[in-house]
Amino acid sequence: MIVLRCLQKADMLPLRLERFGVTASTAESKSPKPHQGSSSRSDQVDSDRASGSAGPIESSISASRDREEGSDAEEASDEEEEEEESGPLQRVASLIKSGKAKNVIFLLGAGISTSAGIPDFRSPSTGLYHNLQKLNLPFPEAVFELGFFKERPEPFWALAKEIYPGKHIPTPTHYLLPLFDTHKILRRVFTQNIDTLETLAGLPRDRLVEAHGSFATSHCLNCRREVDRDEVLRAGVRNGQVVRCDAKRKGRVCGGLVKPDVVFFGENLPERFFRLIPDLRACDLLIVIGTSLQVRPFSSLVDQVPRTCPRLLINREPVGPFEDVPYGTFPTAEARDLYWEGDADEGVWKLVHELGWREELEDMIEAGKEQIERKERELTGGFVGSGSDDHSGAAKKVEKAFEAVKQEVGEQDEGAELEEAIRKQLTL
């Protein structure tokens, strides 16, 4: 029995050596022969180590380790790819596509309108507060103080000149809102912005909560009469003129200061804001874009959603509770707060790409621009656009129109004929 086991072990030796890349013939040629006085195997290994080289078995073990390390590197690479695939925007897209996010709520700030040409408020060198320093304000926020407005309304209307509706068009981020509504997953949009670009992009008004009011309506502080946008425009808001009420009572013009229904410091927020806060309890995905989350009570909304509700911030820097999100790391499967660093529109385009909605957003933007241009033509008699360049273009068109009129009616100053000729030219 002992002899048989020895023979079996002898038969297995070539197989064991082959596992390390050593054949029987190689082992035989490398094996020292006692009668030649060669050193033992251990001496040979020590000699190989001393010379910096490895023996055949050690070389084979080393190769095996290299293969294992290569395999580990491949596995790490695969894990990195999986992490990239599960970045913050990919995670959110997955929630939406899987049907887990059906009551999405947005919290929006001034950062979503900067690409439309409207400065934000707090940027150090380009914000509205910084630009208003030339008006010698006691402090930047004074422009939104009611008492200061009553004494010196000029700074506010200088600001209104830059952001009053009609001068700017919505951004891709604004159009994302009606796109979510089209897919029937939008619960509500809470915005701090007063520029009305959300509704101009096609978002239904019943989905929108303008927490700080807006320029959509105005009132006289004296007689409380509602003043429509056309009257404000006629009063010269585009030139920064102070708007006053021209209502007549008992033969006298009111002359009171007109104030847009924008919430000033110290004023109560709209009743609608407080009435719809409970919507946040039903939120299953909160998306925060372009806000510093510094102004209360708006900044507190981020904490009104359920503890299990995922929260995504798209912003140039982490703010509020998102400051605790580790920078440069991928969210774990259990992570609630997700942060994507960058401009609002860039983040939105990446998100719709992950959702497979890019073409839908492009079509919505194109259709929206056409609709805005059509309305602008109706209001201006064919002059499309805004800003000083557009006013210059409009003036040139009027000048050409009058030149054509002169040729048509000569130098005669006949009212009806002149009016008809001008109307004809302006509609060409």
Secondary structure, DSSP 4 states (H G I P E B T S, - for coil): -HHHHHHHHHHHHHHHHHHTT--HHHHHHHS--GGGTPPPHHHHHHHHHHTT---HHHHHHHHHHHHHHHHHHHHHHHHHHHHHHTSHHHHHHHHHHTT---SEEEEE-GGGTGGGT---SS-TTTSHHHHGGGG--SSGGGGGBHHHHHH--HHHHHHHHHHSTTS----HHHHHHHHHHHTT-EEEEEE---S-HHHHTT--GGGEEETTEEEEEEEETTT--EE-HHHHHHTTGGGTPPPB---EETTEE--PBEEEEEPPBTSPPPHHHHHTGGGGGG-SEEEEES----STTGGGGGGSS-TTS-EEEEESS--GGGGGSPTT-PPPTT--EEEEES-HHHHHHHHHHHHT-HHHHHHHHHHHHHHHHHHHHHHHTS----HHHHHHHHHHHHHHHHHHHHHHHTT---HHHHHHHHHHHHT-
